[in-house]
Amino acid sequence: MAMAALREASRCLASRGSPAAARPMLLAQSRGITYKLFVGGLSQFATEESLSEAFSRYGQVIEATVVRDKVTDIPKGFGFVKFASPEEANNAREEMNGKALNGRVIYVDIAKAKPDRATDALPIARGPPKPISND
């Protein structure tokens, strides 16, 4: 019910042509409540705009990100799309999984949290090993 009221408020702003209508006004975004999808198998020609446009048919896209190599700035072949509601995210996942985007078949799934690197790290070395005595 809250999402319906939010959509209505967004439509009212868009119809007035206010500058705030250019960027999504989302209560969900201000609270940090988003639903993120992982998109794999992207073309090297994929952009944030093309990804956002493809997924916007299934709901309001808050953010679309294409992950790029730090050195060459070439897309790595995957990205993320954030939606404001779980219904929109699940609908997009079901509809877009296995579809072609920019000439490549994409794989869409719920994004998983990044593993905590501090717990996965190797233990810190505490100096050289102790010599073995031959007694």
C-alpha positions in Angstrom: 0.0 0.0 0.0 2.9 2.4 0.8 4.4 1.6 -2.6 1.2 2.6 -4.4 1.1 5.9 -2.6 4.8 6.4 -3.4 4.1 5.7 -7.1 1.2 8.1 -7.1 3.3 10.9 -5.6 6.1 10.2 -8.1 3.5 10.5 -11.0 2.2 13.8 -9.7 5.7 15.2 -9.6 6.5 13.9 -13.1 3.3 15.5 -14.5 4.2 18.9 -13.0 7.6 18.7 -14.8 9.5 19.6 -11.6 13.3 19.1 -11.5 12.8 16.6 -8.7 11.0 14.3 -11.2 14.2 13.8 -13.1 15.6 11.7 -10.4 13.6 9.0 -8.6 12.1 10.2 -5.4 11.8 7.1 -3.3 11.1 6.7 0.3 12.5 3.2 0.1 15.8 4.5 -1.1 16.1 7.1 1.7 15.5 4.3 4.2 18.1 2.0 2.5 15.5 -0.6 1.6 16.4 -2.0 -1.8 16.3 -5.3 -3.6 19.3 -6.1 -5.6 19.6 -8.4 -8.5 22.9 -9.9 -10.0 23.0 -9.8 -13.8 25.7 -12.1 -15.3 26.7 -12.7 -18.9 26.6 -9.0 -20.0 28.1 -7.9 -23.2 31.3 -5.7 -23.3 29.1 -3.1 -24.8 26.6 -3.0 -21.9 26.1 0.3 -20.1 24.3 1.4 -17.0 21.7 3.1 -19.2 21.0 0.0 -21.3 20.8 -2.2 -18.2 18.4 0.3 -16.5 16.3 0.6 -19.6 16.0 -3.2 -20.1 14.9 -3.7 -16.4 12.7 -0.7 -16.1 9.8 -2.5 -17.8 9.4 -4.6 -14.6 9.4 -1.8 -12.0 11.2 1.3 -10.9 15.0 0.8 -11.1 16.8 2.7 -8.4 20.3 2.0 -9.7 21.9 -0.1 -12.4 25.6 -0.8 -12.2 28.0 -2.5 -14.7 31.1 -3.7 -13.0 34.3 -2.6 -14.9 37.9 -3.5 -14.7 39.9 -0.9 -12.7 42.8 -0.7 -15.2 41.2 -1.1 -18.6 37.7 0.2 -17.8 36.2 -2.6 -19.8 33.0 -4.2 -18.4 33.7 -7.5 -16.6 30.5 -9.1 -17.9 28.3 -8.7 -14.8 26.4 -6.0 -13.0 23.7 -5.2 -10.5 20.2 -3.7 -10.6 18.4 -2.3 -7.6 14.6 -2.2 -7.3 12.4 -0.6 -4.6 10.2 -3.6 -3.9 10.7 -7.3 -3.8 7.7 -7.9 -6.1 9.4 -5.9 -8.9 12.7 -7.5 -8.3 11.3 -11.1 -8.4 9.2 -10.2 -11.5 12.3 -8.9 -13.3 14.3 -11.9 -12.2 11.7 -14.4 -13.6 11.2 -12.5 -16.8 14.8 -11.5 -17.7 16.6 -14.7 -16.7 17.7 -16.4 -19.9 16.8 -13.5 -22.2 19.1 -11.8 -24.7 20.5 -8.4 -23.9 22.9 -6.7 -26.3 23.3 -9.9 -28.2 24.1 -12.1 -25.2 22.0 -14.3 -23.0 22.0 -13.0 -19.5 21.6 -14.8 -16.1 19.6 -13.0 -13.4 19.5 -13.9 -9.7 19.1 -12.4 -6.3 22.4 -10.7 -5.4 24.2 -12.2 -2.4 26.0 -10.2 0.2 29.7 -9.8 -0.1 31.7 -12.2 2.1 33.4 -10.5 5.0 37.1 -10.5 3.9 38.3 -10.1 7.5 37.0 -13.6 8.4 38.3 -15.2 5.2 41.8 -13.7 5.6 44.7 -15.9 6.5 46.1 -15.6 10.0 48.8 -13.1 10.6 52.3 -14.5 10.8 53.9 -14.2 14.2 57.5 -14.4 13.2 59.7 -17.2 11.9 59.0 -20.8 12.8 60.7 -22.2 15.9 63.7 -24.5 15.2 63.1 -28.2 15.7 65.5 -29.7 18.2 67.0 -33.2 17.6 67.0 -34.5 21.2 
